[in-house]
Each structure stands twice: as structure tokens, then as C-alpha cells.
């Protein structure tokens, strides 16, 4: 973080020395900053909650980077960041400063790239109201390419910082995807594309006339509001501690999966996973460390299942997984692999340093298969819960596949004496 900030301040000093002030540049810079502040203030008054992390400020950063010298791209995030921090201090000051520095570096890289790609005369006409944006497609394509540079540099800087900010504890196996996932997550790419399109459109508007900013501002605010609604809808489906589907969202997905399996006569299995003696973790180390254990288990769980599997947090220390296209043997193998990986997992009792006492937990897993142990989701849940009970009773840290006597319903009391151990 300090390195990013130092680079940003050094570039600001350099650009201040080599960039002569021009009235037209200052006027455009002030107009775009005012639009950015109005947009953020409008979203604040609409009640933007703390859980919404993405915005459309790139709609204003990009025009500044494309139409003005790099100095203004370096300064703009700090100006708006100061307003954001003064109006809503939900984000720590050092994070706001780092975010502004990262955006400034991305904007400077974009501006420099655009300067190199477009001749100085063309750039001058763009910044003084020419219509080359509309009449010369190569200019638009160059602007789009530079916008991609902006998105990549900003995302990469932030992702690396977030990756390095984690505790420096040793791990037994390489971490597969923190930086990569932050850069190439599908939702992130779609949001980035939206920001690029909005930024290019605002830049075209500014190239035609500064007054058109009054026309561009309402659509950007409405687009930001729509983005906020989508993020809130996604947040309503997920568990805040683990990022998995919550119980209600999981049940809706699972109901659809069971109906699809019955319609296509395909196989489907269900895993019910429970952390053994989790209360001891909370009582001995506190609920915050307990949450860290749940997040670590969530990571392991996601690595052991497929993208098509439906994973959720069922409540407390229980997780639940729907496995489409999986029979009893396949489900048992997946469950055993998950049990083994959880047993090898250890979490530092002091996550800040990553040293000291290591917390280890085990899981018990109950398995049920559609058509064999139940004919709908309710029966599958009852069967998996019974198998999980047997795994707990047998000593925990085990997998049990439900089995019931012929003619017995998995929800009946007589079914609790017939479960098979997973091979």
C-alpha cells in the first residue's frame, strides 16, 4: 500500500512540474469532478448500504483520463475520495487513500497510453469539442482499449494489495485463485464492461459539449441505482459470513434441481455437513475466530465440489451441498474427500500474525441419494440428517450414506437404525 501511494505521489509531483495549466482543461476537470460528486451524493441520499461495493465512478474517471493530461487523472480520485470520506466514514481512511492512489495510477496509465496512441493534434481536437469520437472509429476503438487498461491496472493493483494483506501464515498447499478470481470473476467482468461503456459514452458526450454532462448525469445515476439493486439482490441470497447461499436461497435452487433431476430421470445426491464440537471453538477462542474457521471450511468445500453443485450454509455450523448427476458412490467419494481435507485444515488462533495456536476441526457428513433415500427434497434432507446423526453417534469425523429397510420412509422413527458407513 505504501509503495502504491509513493508511486502515485511521485507521479503527481512529476506531472505538476511538466503540465502547464490551461483554462479549458481546468474547466472540463471541474465539470467532471462536480458530476462525480453529484452522482455519489445522489446515491448516498438514496440510501446506498455498506454492503454495496461497486459503483460507476469510472464513468467520470475515464473521461478525465482520456480527455485531459495524466495529472488530472492522478488528482481526481483524491478529490472525490475526500468527499466520500467526509460524507460517509464507513471505510477506514487508509483504505480510502490507497483506493484513490490505485485509481490515480490506473488513470495515469490510461491517459499516457491514449496520448501515445493518438496524435497530439487529434487529442487537442478531442479536448476542445471536436467530433472525432463520432467520425473516426479508430479513435473510439483506441479509447475502449485504454479503458480496458484502466480496468486491468486498477483491478490488479487492488487484488495484489488484498492478497498481500492476508496473514503471512504458511500453507500446506498453494492458494489457487485469490488474485485470479478477483481479476477474472464473471460478475466482475460484467460490471467492468458496464463501467467502461458508461465511461466511453460520457467521454463522447464531453467531446461534443460540456453542457451535455447535464444530459449524461441522470442516466448514470439511474444505472448506478440499478447496479445497487442487483448487488442487494445478490446479497439477499448469500450468507454474509461465508459467501455461500443462505438456507432460503439454497432451498429454492435445490427445489429446482430436484425437479429437473426427476424430469430428466437423472441422478442427484445431497450432502449434509456438520462441524464437530464447533461450540468448543467459539467458547475457547471467541466467535470471531469461529467465523474464520467457517470461512476456511467454506474455501475447502468450494474446492472439492463442481461449479454446477449447489452449496449453501444451512445454519450455524452446518453446510449443505446438492450434487446433480451424482450417484451414491460418487457422493460418498466427494464427502470422504471433503472430510479428509477438513481434517487437514488448520486455522491460526491469532489471524493477525498467523502464529501461535492452530485450531483444527473435523466434520461429519450425511449422504442421501434421490430415488433411493427419498423422492423429494424434504425426504432427502430427512435421510441426510439421519445419516449425519449416525456419523455423530459413531464417533464423528465420519461419512455415512443413508440406508433404510424396504418399505420404510426416511422420515419415520424406525429408519434410524439402518445407515451404512461410507467405504
GIGI-V522988 format. One record per residue. N is the residue number from 1. RES is the residue in one small letter. OMEGA is omega as a letter, one per 40 degrees, with the letter a starting at -180 (999 if undefined). Layout:
BEGIN
n: <N;N>
res: <RES;RES>
omega: <OMEGA;OMEGA>
END
This chain:
BEGIN
n: <1;2;3;4;5;6;7;8;9;10;11;12;13;14;15;16;17;18;19;20;21;22;23;24;25;26;27;28;29;30;31;32;33;34;35;36;37;38;39;40;41;42;43;44;45;46;47;48;49;50;51;52;53;54;55;56;57;58;59;60;61;62;63;64;65;66;67;68;69;70;71;72;73;74;75;76;77;78;79;80;81;82;83;84;85;86;87;88;89;90;91;92;93;94;95;96;97;98;99;100;101;102;103;104;105;106;107;108;109;110;111;112;113;114;115;116;117;118;119;120;121;122;123;124;125;126;127;128;129;130;131;132;133;134;135;136;137;138;139;140;141;142;143;144;145;146;147;148;149;150;151;152;153;154;155;156;157;158;159;160;161;162;163;164;165;166;167;168;169;170;171;172;173;174;175;176;177;178;179;180;181;182;183;184;185;186;187;188;189;190;191;192;193;194;195;196;197;198;199;200;201;202;203;204;205;206;207;208;209;210;211;212;213;214;215;216;217;218;219;220;221;222;223;224;225;226;227;228;229;230;231;232;233;234;235;236;237;238;239;240;241;242;243;244;245;246;247;248;249;250;251;252;253;254;255;256;257;258;259;260;261;262;263;264;265;266;267;268;269;270;271;272;273;274;275;276;277;278;279;280;281;282;283;284;285;286;287;288;289;290;291;292;293;294;295;296;297;298;299;300;301;302;303;304;305;306;307;308;309;310;311;312;313;314;315;316;317;318;319;320;321;322;323;324;325;326;327;328;329;330;331;332;333;334;335;336;337;338;339;340;341;342;343;344;345;346;347;348;349;350;351;352;353;354;355;356;357;358;359;360;361;362;363;364;365;366;367;368;369;370;371;372;373;374;375;376;377;378;379;380;381;382;383;384;385;386;387;388;389;390;391;392;393;394;395;396;397;398;399;400;401;402;403;404;405;406;407;408;409;410;411;412;413;414;415;416;417;418;419;420;421;422;423>
res: <x;x;x;x;x;x;x;x;x;x;x;x;x;x;x;x;x;x;x;x;x;x;x;x;x;x;x;x;x;x;x;x;x;x;x;x;x;x;x;x;x;x;x;x;x;x;x;x;x;x;x;x;x;x;x;x;x;x;x;x;x;x;x;x;x;x;x;x;x;x;x;x;x;x;x;x;x;x;x;x;x;x;x;x;x;x;x;x;x;x;x;x;x;x;x;x;x;x;x;x;x;x;x;x;x;x;x;x;x;x;x;x;x;x;x;x;x;x;x;x;x;x;x;x;x;x;x;x;x;x;x;x;x;x;x;x;x;x;x;x;x;x;x;x;x;x;x;x;x;x;x;x;x;x;x;x;x;x;x;x;x;x;x;x;x;x;x;x;x;x;x;x;x;x;x;x;x;x;x;x;x;x;x;x;x;x;x;x;x;x;x;x;x;x;x;x;x;x;x;x;x;x;x;x;x;x;x;x;x;x;x;x;x;x;x;x;x;x;x;x;x;x;x;x;x;x;x;x;x;x;x;x;x;x;x;x;x;x;x;x;x;x;x;x;x;x;x;x;x;x;x;x;x;x;x;x;x;x;x;x;x;x;x;x;x;x;x;x;x;x;x;x;x;x;x;x;x;x;x;x;x;x;x;x;x;x;x;x;x;x;x;x;x;x;x;x;x;x;x;x;x;x;x;x;x;x;x;x;x;x;x;x;x;x;x;x;x;x;x;x;x;x;x;x;x;x;x;x;x;x;x;x;x;x;x;x;x;x;x;x;x;x;x;x;x;x;x;x;x;x;x;x;x;x;x;x;x;x;x;x;x;x;x;x;x;x;x;x;x;x;x;x;x;x;x;x;x;x;x;x;x;x;x;x;x;x;x;x;x;x;x;x;x;x;x;x;x;x;x;x;x;x;x;x;x;x;x;x;x;x;x;x;x;x;x;x;x;x;x;x;x;x;x>
omega: <i;i;i;a;i;i;a;a;i;i;i;i;i;a;i;a;a;a;i;i;i;a;a;i;a;i;i;i;i;i;a;i;i;i;i;i;i;a;a;i;i;i;i;a;i;i;i;a;a;a;a;a;a;i;a;i;i;i;i;i;a;i;i;a;a;a;a;i;a;a;a;i;i;a;a;a;i;i;a;i;i;i;i;a;a;a;a;a;i;a;i;a;a;i;i;i;i;i;i;i;i;i;i;i;i;i;i;i;i;a;i;i;a;i;a;a;a;a;a;a;i;i;i;i;i;a;i;i;i;a;i;i;a;a;a;a;i;i;i;i;i;i;i;i;i;i;i;i;i;a;a;a;a;a;a;i;a;a;i;i;i;i;a;a;i;i;a;a;i;i;a;i;a;i;a;a;i;a;a;a;i;a;a;i;a;a;i;i;i;i;i;i;i;i;i;a;i;i;i;i;i;i;i;i;a;i;i;i;i;a;i;i;i;i;a;a;a;i;i;i;i;i;i;i;i;i;i;i;i;i;i;i;i;i;i;a;a;i;a;a;a;a;i;i;i;a;a;a;i;a;i;i;a;i;i;i;i;i;i;i;i;a;a;a;i;a;a;i;a;i;i;a;a;i;a;i;a;i;i;i;a;a;a;a;i;a;i;i;i;i;i;i;i;i;i;i;i;i;i;a;a;a;a;a;a;i;a;i;a;a;i;i;a;a;i;a;a;i;a;a;i;a;i;i;a;i;a;a;i;i;i;i;i;a;i;i;i;i;a;a;i;a;i;a;i;a;a;i;i;a;a;a;a;a;i;a;i;a;i;i;i;i;i;a;i;a;i;a;i;i;i;a;i;a;i;a;a;i;i;i;i;a;i;i;i;i;i;i;i;i;i;a;a;i;i;a;a;i;i;i;a;i;a;i;a;i;a;i;a;i;a;a;a;a;a;i;a;i;a;i;i;a;999>
END
